[in-house]
Amino acid sequence: MRIFHTIAEIREFVRQARADGHSIGLVPTMGYLHEGHLELMSQAKKQCDTVIISIFVNPAQFGPGEDLASYPRDLDRDAGMAETVGVDAIFNPGVEEIYPSGYCTYVDVERITDRLCGASRPGHFRGVATVVTKLFNIVKPDYAFFGQKDAQQVLVIKRMATDLNMEVEVVTVPTVRERDGLAMSSRNIYLDPAQRQAALSLNRSLKRAAAEVRAGERDAAKIRQLVIDIIKAEPLAEIDYVEIYSHPDLEPVEAIKGPALLALAVKMGRARLIDNIILHV
């Protein structure tokens, strides 16, 4: 496995892989890898000849007061983990490599970014869309792999790739969870033991909601309130949002008639945790 820090280096690596007839898979990350990331990489290895991961803590997607400075970083640890699943190369650029002096071009995906995390974190998806566009242009992958845990992010990137005629297939990989059901996240390290236990209410509420839909409940407001009540029973939990939208177009729904995304964001101390489930009728 090789590690590259410049755009010129990773482009030359890709050029050589293409010359060998290889298909290219890309897994964009911000590092501090966990089993969820490794699952993305494993899926990429099954589907692609050459797998590249990016490790870049993207300042453009952090808002004022968010955890940009404290976001966990450990390249040696990440490289060791990536190598265990057969990753071929890591692209680990510095901020100045991605956003050189005078940088002033950004990508905005409208409408589907003004709700859920987009409403709570203004400008977040502008930063995500911009850096992913740059990564797609730099690496030119055939496939790019993203986790369902970041459901809105996946929909934004798929919309962007379609609208801008990008020659990449965006692959969604199911959420990877801890044995007790907590969705894996690099931010889970912020949780103390009591918060970690309280965080289990997120997945518990989603499973209960899915069970109610299977039993015949179709009222989105009732399902939403059920989730809120379960999470609010934990004193350490501070709800950012619990919402239900149609999937994949993210339109408001009153009655669940087709696939619907039930998504939530909850603060536990320093950690802001997100999770979701697609409700099927």
C-alpha positions in Angstrom: 0.0 0.0 0.0 1.3 3.5 -0.9 0.5 6.9 0.7 0.4 10.0 -1.5 0.1 13.6 -0.3 -0.1 15.5 -3.6 -2.6 15.6 -6.4 0.2 14.9 -9.0 1.3 11.7 -7.2 -2.2 10.2 -6.9 -3.0 11.1 -10.5 0.1 9.3 -11.7 -0.8 6.3 -9.6 -4.3 6.2 -11.2 -2.8 6.7 -14.6 -0.6 3.6 -14.2 -3.5 1.5 -12.8 -5.6 2.5 -15.8 -2.8 1.5 -18.1 -2.9 -1.9 -16.5 -6.6 -2.1 -17.3 -7.7 -1.7 -13.7 -11.1 -0.4 -12.5 -10.8 2.2 -9.7 -12.8 2.4 -6.5 -12.7 5.4 -4.2 -13.7 5.5 -0.5 -13.6 9.1 0.7 -13.0 9.5 4.5 -12.0 12.0 7.1 -9.8 9.4 8.8 -9.8 7.9 12.3 -11.1 4.7 10.7 -13.5 2.2 12.2 -15.2 -1.0 11.1 -17.7 0.9 9.1 -15.0 2.4 7.0 -13.4 -1.0 6.6 -16.7 -2.4 5.3 -16.7 0.3 2.6 -13.2 -0.7 1.7 -14.0 -4.4 1.6 -17.0 -3.8 -0.7 -14.7 -1.7 -2.9 -12.1 -4.5 -3.0 -14.8 -6.9 -4.1 -16.0 -4.6 -6.9 -12.8 -2.9 -8.1 -9.3 -3.9 -9.2 -7.6 -0.9 -7.4 -9.0 0.7 -4.3 -8.0 4.2 -3.1 -9.1 5.8 0.1 -8.8 9.5 0.8 -8.1 10.8 4.3 -8.8 14.5 4.5 -10.4 16.4 7.4 -12.3 18.9 5.2 -12.5 22.3 6.8 -15.1 23.4 4.3 -17.8 21.2 5.9 -17.2 22.3 9.5 -19.2 25.3 10.8 -18.1 27.8 13.5 -17.8 26.1 16.9 -17.7 22.6 15.5 -15.0 20.1 16.2 -12.6 20.8 13.3 -9.5 21.4 15.5 -10.3 18.4 17.8 -11.4 15.9 15.2 -9.4 12.8 15.8 -6.4 12.3 13.4 -4.0 9.3 13.4 -2.6 8.5 9.9 -0.3 5.7 11.1 -3.3 4.0 12.8 -5.5 4.5 9.7 -2.9 3.2 7.3 -2.4 0.0 9.4 -6.2 -0.6 9.3 -6.6 0.1 5.6 -3.8 -2.3 4.8 -5.6 -5.1 6.5 -8.4 -5.0 4.0 -6.1 -4.7 1.0 -6.4 -1.0 0.2 -3.9 -0.1 -2.6 -3.3 3.6 -1.9 -4.2 6.4 0.5 -4.5 9.9 -0.7 -3.8 12.2 2.3 -3.5 15.8 1.1 -2.9 18.8 3.2 -5.4 21.6 3.3 -3.3 23.8 1.0 -3.2 21.0 -1.6 -7.0 21.0 -1.8 -7.7 24.6 -1.2 -4.7 26.6 -2.4 -4.3 30.3 -1.8 -7.0 32.2 -3.6 -9.5 29.3 -3.8 -13.0 30.6 -4.4 -15.1 27.8 -6.2 -17.7 25.8 -4.4 -20.5 23.3 -5.4 -24.0 23.8 -4.1 -26.7 21.1 -4.3 -30.0 22.8 -3.7 -33.3 21.8 -2.0 -32.3 18.4 -0.6 -29.6 20.2 1.5 -31.9 22.6 3.3 -33.3 20.0 5.7 -32.0 17.5 8.3 -28.3 18.0 8.8 -28.4 20.8 6.2 -30.7 22.8 8.4 -28.7 22.2 11.5 -25.3 22.7 9.9 -25.6 25.6 7.3 -22.9 25.3 4.7 -22.1 21.7 5.6 -23.2 20.1 2.4 -21.6 22.9 0.3 -18.3 21.8 1.8 -19.1 18.1 1.3 -20.2 18.5 -2.4 -17.2 20.7 -3.1 -14.6 18.3 -1.7 -16.2 15.2 -3.2 -16.3 16.9 -6.6 -12.6 17.6 -6.3 -11.9 14.0 -5.2 -13.9 12.7 -8.2 -12.0 15.0 -10.5 -8.6 14.1 -9.1 -9.0 10.3 -8.9 -11.7 9.8 -11.6 -13.0 6.6 -9.9 -15.4 4.2 -11.6 -17.1 3.6 -8.3 -17.3 5.6 -5.0 -18.5 4.0 -1.8 -20.4 5.8 1.0 -22.2 4.5 4.1 -26.0 4.6 4.6 -25.4 6.0 8.1 -24.8 9.3 6.3 -28.1 8.9 4.4 -28.5 12.6 3.4 -24.9 12.8 2.3 -25.4 9.8 0.0 -28.4 11.4 -1.6 -26.7 14.7 -2.1 -23.7 13.1 -3.7 -25.9 10.9 -6.0 -27.9 14.0 -7.0 -24.7 16.0 -7.7 -23.1 13.2 -9.7 -26.3 12.9 -11.8 -26.8 16.6 -12.3 -23.1 17.2 -13.2 -22.9 14.2 -15.5 -20.0 12.7 -13.5 -18.8 9.3 -14.8 -18.9 7.6 -11.4 -21.3 5.1 -9.8 -22.1 6.0 -6.2 -22.5 2.8 -4.2 -24.4 2.9 -0.9 -23.2 0.4 1.8 -25.5 -0.5 4.7 -24.8 1.0 8.1 -22.3 -0.9 10.2 -23.2 -1.1 13.9 -21.5 -2.0 17.1 -22.7 -5.3 18.7 -25.2 -3.4 20.8 -26.6 -1.5 17.8 -24.9 1.9 18.0 -24.0 3.1 14.5 -20.2 3.2 14.1 -18.8 6.8 14.0 -15.4 8.4 14.6 -17.1 10.7 17.0 -18.2 7.8 19.3 -14.8 8.2 21.1 -16.2 11.5 22.6 -18.8 9.5 24.6 -18.3 8.7 28.2 -19.8 5.4 29.6 -23.1 7.0 30.6 -23.5 8.8 27.3 -22.5 5.6 25.4 -25.3 3.7 27.2 -27.8 6.5 26.5 -26.9 6.6 22.9 -28.4 3.1 22.4 -31.8 4.8 22.5 -31.2 6.0 18.9 -31.2 2.6 17.3 -33.8 1.3 19.8 -36.2 4.1 18.7 -35.6 3.4 15.0 -36.3 -0.3 15.4 -39.4 0.4 17.3 -40.6 2.8 14.5 -39.9 0.1 11.9 -41.9 -2.4 13.9 -44.9 0.1 14.2 -44.9 0.6 10.4 -44.8 -3.2 9.8 -47.7 -3.5 12.2 -49.7 -1.0 10.0 -49.1 2.5 11.4 -48.8 5.0 8.6 -49.1 8.3 10.4 -45.7 10.0 10.1 -46.4 12.4 13.0 -47.2 9.5 15.3 -44.1 7.6 14.3 -41.9 10.7 14.7 -43.4 11.3 18.2 -42.7 7.7 19.2 -39.1 8.1 18.4 -38.8 11.5 20.2 -40.4 10.0 23.3 -38.0 7.1 23.4 -35.0 9.3 23.1 -36.2 11.9 25.5 -36.5 9.3 28.1 -32.7 9.5 28.3 -31.8 12.7 30.3 -28.3 12.9 28.6 -29.9 13.1 25.1 -30.4 16.5 23.4 -32.4 16.0 20.2 -31.3 18.1 17.3 -33.9 16.7 14.9 -36.2 13.7 14.2 -37.7 13.8 10.8 -39.4 11.6 8.2 -39.1 12.4 4.5 -39.8 10.5 1.3 -36.9 8.5 0.0 -34.9 9.4 -2.1 -36.3 12.8 -3.0 -36.6 14.0 0.7 -40.1 15.6 0.4 -42.3 16.0 3.5 -44.8 13.2 4.1 -47.8 13.0 6.3 -48.6 9.4 5.6 -46.1 6.7 4.9 -47.1 5.3 1.6 -43.7 4.3 0.0 -40.1 4.2 1.1 -39.5 6.9 3.7 -36.3 8.0 5.5 -36.6 8.3 9.2 -33.5 10.3 10.2 -32.3 11.7 13.5 -29.5 13.7 15.1 -28.9 13.7 18.8 -26.3 15.4 20.9 -24.7 13.5 23.7 -22.2 15.8 25.5 -19.5 16.6 22.9 -20.8 14.1 20.4 -23.4 14.8 17.8 -24.7 11.4 16.6 -26.8 10.7 13.5 -28.7 7.6 12.5 -31.5 6.6 10.2 -33.6 3.8 8.8 -35.6 3.5 5.6 -39.2 2.6 6.4 -40.8 0.3 3.9 -44.6 -0.2 3.4 
